[in-house]
Amino acid sequence: MSSRRKFIHQSSLVLGAGALMPVFDNKVFSILNSGIAPSDQLNIGAIGIKGMGWANVKAALKIPGVNLVAVCDVDRNVIDTRLAELAKLNVDATKIKIYDDYRKLLAQKNIDAVIIGTPDHWHALQMIHACEAGKDVYVEKPVGNSIGECRRMVAAQQRYNKIVQAGQWQRSQQHFKDAVDFVHSGQLGNIRTVKVWCYQGWMKPGPVVPDSSPPAGVDYAQWLGPASKRPFNASRFHFNFRWFWDYAGGLMTDWGVHLLDYALLGMKADLPISIAGLGGKFAYPDLYEETPDTLTTLYEFDKFNMVWDSAMGIDNGPYGRDHGIAYIGNNGTLILNRGGWEVIEERQSKNKIIMPLQKSADNGLERHWENFIMAVKSRKTADLHCPVTDGAHVATVAQMGNISFRSGKKLLWDKAKSAFTDDAINQQYLMKEYHNGYQLPKL
């Protein structure tokens, strides 16, 4: 029996014994690992190791039985930096295979699962190719850079039957789950409005600088991949890719997928009826960005409205928090963010509800990785806290807001057709156009 098969077999025996334990119990993972022999390992490869890709590597390596065996990045400078850091993680860098082309990493036979931590415009193609190659996948959020890509990614997971976790790690934090359970209890009364916001004072786009040659060690053609061909510009590179439509969707898809996700979960909501987004470059009109630094989007559902509000250059958001979700009910308002949750009273209600601040007490990213590895062992997508279907759902809602803003129109969604009622909008925005010889597989 192969190392990986023994790894899954032995851990699944333990999983069966502990199946009645709560999914969020922090003891679950240590119990699952207690029956794993040192020779039974799960090997991972990381594609894109600059930002969250590296954060995921560090979280994964804290799990017994998980080994990093390969890394891929188009920037050799990033690779050299990360290899130097591996000693602190008790990893022998000389044993790590190094690639600048993710397809070569996917061909490495002893890799069981991959991390996709590249810019958003690469997520769909790399996830689908990883599933085709027989790998399980942890793909960073947002799942896709268009609604059409999200659909293809879900289809790929279902076709190849791989374990695919979306990197929305708040799904694995206990206090988020507790807050949603409270919302579902009905104690807040009739919830008519849900506010979701992200005010990021420290974030701002890069300065306007002239195009230039890529830095030494950077394979810029591979960085562009399926995006349209443009000259290299330092203010579109690395972290700043977020502010350009070819590669990402601004704060709406960077933070929005985390926060809108829990708004939708709390309200048990599917897709909106209508979407209207207004905003612009109000904070930094002279800096280099395409996405709005200020955006307010109204989502209409059957029995409630959801409002997304984002701003760069401002920290003082609603309720004194720079990010969060507020479920506003007749009996009280539940406020939730990464720091914890509380309920503030509705003074006009006869059924006042008050809950003091319930602080966060765990590491969401580490818990999310423990959950992913547990699902890899069980081979059950249902064990995942955020399967690609859920990641695709909230990414679709976020993309709807961006499409409304970009088109300058209030949009209506046709649930039966799974498309906007405006065919011209569908043609222009539902699927990204792929360039440079790349094609998204049709599934």
N, C-alpha and C positions, 0 to 999 in steps of 0.2 A: 504494500500500500504506500502511495506517495506521501511525502512529508505533509503537503497541504491537505490531502484527504484524511490523514490521521489527525491533523490539527482540528479539522472540522468535525470528524467523527467523535473524538474524545470530548471536545467541548460541547457537542450537541447532547451527549449523554448527561453531562452536568446540567445543561439547559433544561432538559426534560425534568430533572429532579427539582429545579427551582422555578418552574414555569409559572407558579402561582404567586411569585414574589412581585411587588410593584415594579413597574418598568423604571421608575425614577429613583429606586432605592440604590444608594451609592455602593452598597455591599454586593450588588448583583455581579458586577464585573470581576471582583476579586474571587468570588465563588466560582465563576465560570473558568477562571484561570487556574484554579487550584488543582485541576486534574490534568494539566498540560505538561508533558515531558519537555525538557530543554531542547530536544531534537525536533520537536514539532513547532515549526515556525510559520509565520505569515509574512511574506515579502512584499514590500511596497516600493513603488517608484513615484517620483514627484515631478510633475510637468509644470514649470513656472515656480520659482522659489524666491521671488523678490519680497513679497509682502505676506498676504494671507497664505500663500503656498508654503512659506517657511513656518509660519505659525502653526499650520496643520501638521507639518513634519514633526515639530517639537511636541505637539500634543499626542501624535500617534506613537512616538518613541517612548512615551511614559507607560505604555501598555505592555505588559509582559507578553513575550512571544511575537512581537511585531518588530521587523527589521527593515531598515532602509537599505536598498540594494542598488538603486539607480536614481540619478537626477538628470533633468533636462532643463536648459534655459538658453535663450537666444543671446544672452549677454554673458560672455565669459567672465567679466568682472564680477558679476553676481555669483557665479559658480565658485570662483576662487574665494570669495568672501565666505560663502557658506561652508565650503570644505574646511576652511580654517576654524570654523565654529563647531565642527562635528566632535572634536575632542571633548568639549564641554558636555556633549550629549552621550559620551561613552561609545562613540562610533569610530571605527577605524576608517578614515577617509580613503586609504589606499585600496580598500575593497569595494568602493563605490564606483559603479559604471557611470560614465559621464557622456551626455549626448547634447547636441544642439538641434536635433530633429526628433520630435516626439514620436514619429512613426518607427524610428529605430528602437526607442525605448519600449514601445508596445510589442515589438518583435522579440524582446528578451523573454525567454520561456519561463524563467523561474519567478517572474513577477505575478503576484496574485491580484493585487489591487493597485490603483493609481490615484494620485491626487492631481486634480486639475486646478491650478492656481494662477492661470494665465489671465490676461485681459478678457473682458466679456465677449468680444467678437470671436474668440477662439473656442468658447465653451462647447458649443453645439457639435462642431466637427470633431473635436478631440474626444468628447464623451461618446459619440456614436462610434468612432473608430476604436476606442478602448473596449466597448461592448463587443464589437465585431471580433476583436482580438482575444476575447474570452476573459477580460479583466473586470473585476468589480471596480466601482468608481465612487470617489468622494469628489463632487464637483462644487466649486465655489459658487456663491450666489453673485448676481442673479443667474438662474439656470441658463437662460438664453438671452440673446440681444434683439430678439423679435418674437412676436407671437407665433409665427410659423416655425421658427427654430424650436421653440418650446414643445410644440406638437411633435416634431420629428424626434426629439430627444425622448419623449414619453414612449413613442412608438418603438424606438430602438431598445429601450429597456425591456419592453414587453416582448419584443421579438426574440431577443437574445437571452432573456430571463436572467439578467445580472442584477446584483445588489447595487443600487445607485442612491447615494445619500446626497441631498442638497445641503450646502454649507450654511443653512440658517440655524445657527447653533443655539439661539434662544429657545428653540423647540425642546432643548434638553435641560433647561433650567427649571428647577422645581418651583420657584416663585412665580414664573410665568404661567405654569400649569395651574397652580393654586388660584391665581387671579382669574383665569378663564373659568375654572370650576365655580368660583364665586359668582361670576357673571351668569353662568348657566343655571345657578340656583334660583334665579328669579328675584332675589332680594332687592335688587336695584329698581325693580318695577319696570315700567315701560321705557325701553331705551329707544329714543327717537334720533339721537345724533351720536356719532362716534367721531372724535377728533384725533387726528394722527399728525404729529409734527416732528420736525428735525431742524433745529437751529444750531448751526456749526460755526461758531465764531472764529475758530482757528483755520477753517478751510477757505482757500481761495485759489483761483486758477493761477497759472504761471504768467509771467510778463510776455509781452509781444516781443519776440526775438526773430531774427532772420533765419530762414532755413539754412541747414548746414550739412556737412557730411556726418554720418553716424560715428559715435565714439569707437575707438579701436576695440575690437573684441565683440562688437554687436553685429549680429546677422539681421539687418533691418528688413530684408525681404521676408525672412521667416517671421519677424515680429508683425509685419503687415498681414501676412497670410491671406485670408479671403477678403480683407478690406480693400477699398479702392487705393490705387497707387498714388501716393503723395510723397513729396520730398521729406526727409527727416527734419524734425523740429524738436528741440529740447523741451519745449513747453507742451508737447503732445505725448511725451515719452514717460515711461514708468508711471508713477502715481497719477499724473495729469491726464492719462488716457480717459479718465472718468468724465471729462468735460467735453467730449467730442462724439457726435452721433455715430460716426463710423465704428467706434469701438465700445461705446457704452451709452448710458442714459442719464448721467448726472446724479444728483442726490436722490431722485425718484427711484432709481434702480440700485443705487449704492446702499442707502439706508432704508429706503421705502419698502423693499421686499422684507426686511426684518420686521418692521413695525406694522405695515399693512397686513402682514401675515396674521398677527395676533388680533388685529381688529376684525378680520374676516373669521378667524376661528371663534372669537367671542360671540359673534353674531350668527354663526353657522351659515355664513353667506356664500353664495356661488359667485356669479358674475353680475356686474351692475346693469341697470337698464339704460342709463345715460351717463355721460362723462363730459365735464366741462373744465378745462384747465386754462388758467390765466397767469401770466408772469413775464419775466424777461431778465435782461442783464441790468438790474437796477443798482446793485451794490458795486460791481466792478466793471463798468462799461468799457474801460480802456484796457482791461486785461484780456488774455487769450483764452476764450472759451466759446463753445457753441450752445451748450446746454444752459438753461436759466439758472441764475444764482438766487432767484426768488420765484416761487411757484405756489399757487393755491389751486387745488383741484377738488371739484365737487363730484362725488359719485352718488348716483341715485339708485337705491334698492327698493324693494316692494314696500317695506315698512319702516325704513330708516334712511338717513343720509349719512355718508361718510365724507369727512373733509381731510384732505392732505395739505399740509402747510410746511414749506421748507424755506430756509434762508441761510445763505452763507454770510459770514461777517457779523452775526448776531448770536449771542449765547442765551439771552434771557427770553425763553419761550414761555408758553402757557403754564400756569401753576408753578412758576419758578423753576421749571425744568427745561434743559436744552433739547430733550427728546422725550417722546412718550406717546401714550394712548389714553384717551379719556372716554369711558363709556358713561354717557350722561343719562341717568334714569330719573324717574319721578321721585324715588326715595333717596337717591344719593348718586354721587359720581365716583366711579372707581378710576384711579389714576395709576398707570403701570409704566414702568420703564426698567432699564437694566439694574437700577439701584434697588428696586423693590416695588411694592404696591400698597395703596391705602384707599380708604373710602371716606370722602368728605360728605357731610350731611346736606340734604336739601331742606332748607329752612321752612319751606311752605308745606312740606309733607307731614302727614300725621303718623307716618311709618318711617321715622328717621332711622337711617342706617349709618353707623360710624365704625370704621375699622382703622386703628392706628397703623403706622407704617410697618409693613412686613418686609424686612430687608433681605436682599439676595445673600445667599450663604454658600454658593457653589461656583465652580468654574464651568461655564456653559460650554466652551469649546472642548474642554477635556471630556465632559460628560457626553458631548455629541460624538466624539471619536470612540468612546467606549461603546456607545450604542451602535455605531456603524460596525465595529469589529464584532460585536455580539450578533448582529444580523448576518454578517459574512459567515459566521460559524453556523448559525441556525439555517441559513439559506432561505430565510423568510422575509420577503419585502415588508410584510405586515409588522415586523418587529422594528422597522425604522421609525425614528421620530419625525423625519422629514424626507420621505421618498421623493423621487424626481417628479411624480405627479403633483404633489403639494407645492414643490418649488416652482413648477411650471404654472400652477394656478395663480400664485401671487405675482409671479413675474409678468403674467398676462395682464393682470389688473394694473400693475405699475406701467407697463407699456401702453395700455389704454390711455392713461393720464398724459403720458408724453406725446402720444399721437394727437390727442385733442389740442394740446398746447402748440405743437408744430404745425398743425393744419389750420389753427385759428378757428376751429369749429366746435360747437357742442355736438357730440356724437351719440348716436343711438345704436345699441347692440341688439342684433337679431339672434336670440338664443337658438332658434330652430336651425338657422343656417350657420351658426358659429362664426359670424362675421358682422361687420358694421353694416348698417342699412345703406350706406353710401359706397357704391362699388368703386368709385374713383379712389377713395381712401383705402379700401382693401387692396387695390392694385399697387398703390404707392407705398403702403406701410406694413402690411401683414407679414411679409417675408423680406429679409435682407437679400440684396443682390450680392452674389459671390463673384470675386474677381481673381485675376492672376492664375487662372487655370484650376482653381479650387471649385468643387461642387459638393453640395450637401446631399448625402445619399437619400434617395426616395424610398420610403418604407411603407 
